[in-house]
């Protein structure tokens, strides 16, 4: 019975560490690619350059 408790505690600890690590990696990737770019575009005050390019490419302007 003591082997099961050690294995369960080890599995819980590893699962928690990998889970938190993966969640942190995903949040950091979102921050790098999207959130920071959105803040930069909002600080410019005008329409984002990429938005203008994409609307031209789609033929909406």
C-alpha positions as CSV (number, residue, x, y, z in Angstrom):
1,X,0.0,0.0,0.0
2,X,2.9,2.4,0.7
3,X,4.1,1.9,-2.9
4,X,0.8,3.1,-4.3
5,X,0.9,6.2,-2.2
6,X,4.4,7.1,-3.3
7,X,3.5,6.5,-6.9
8,X,0.3,8.5,-6.6
9,X,2.1,11.4,-5.0
10,X,4.9,11.3,-7.6
11,X,2.3,11.2,-10.4
12,X,0.4,14.1,-8.9
13,X,3.6,16.2,-8.5
14,X,4.7,15.5,-12.0
15,X,1.3,16.1,-13.5
16,X,1.0,19.4,-11.6
17,X,4.5,20.5,-12.7
18,X,4.0,19.6,-16.4
19,X,0.5,21.0,-16.4
20,X,1.6,24.4,-15.0
21,X,4.6,24.4,-17.2
22,X,2.6,23.8,-20.4
23,X,0.0,26.4,-19.4
24,X,2.7,28.9,-18.8
25,X,4.2,28.2,-22.2
26,X,0.9,28.6,-24.0
27,X,0.2,31.9,-22.2
28,X,3.7,33.2,-23.0
29,X,3.2,32.3,-26.7
30,X,-0.1,34.1,-26.8
31,X,1.5,37.1,-25.1
32,X,4.4,37.1,-27.6
33,X,2.4,36.8,-30.8
34,X,-1.0,38.4,-30.1
35,X,-1.3,40.5,-27.0
36,X,1.9,42.4,-27.4
37,X,1.2,43.1,-31.1
38,X,-2.3,44.3,-30.2
39,X,-0.9,46.7,-27.6
40,X,1.6,48.0,-30.1
41,X,-1.2,48.6,-32.7
42,X,-3.4,50.3,-30.1
43,X,-0.6,52.6,-29.2
44,X,-0.2,53.7,-32.8
45,X,-3.7,55.3,-32.7
46,X,-4.5,54.4,-36.3
47,X,-5.5,51.3,-38.2
48,X,-3.0,48.5,-38.0
49,X,-0.9,48.0,-41.1
50,X,-1.6,44.3,-41.3
51,X,-5.3,44.9,-41.2
52,X,-5.1,47.3,-44.1
53,X,-3.0,44.8,-46.1
54,X,-5.4,42.0,-45.4
55,X,-8.5,44.0,-46.4
56,X,-6.8,45.1,-49.6
57,X,-5.9,41.5,-50.3
58,X,-9.5,40.4,-49.8
59,X,-10.7,43.3,-52.1
60,X,-12.7,45.1,-49.5
61,X,-11.2,48.6,-50.0
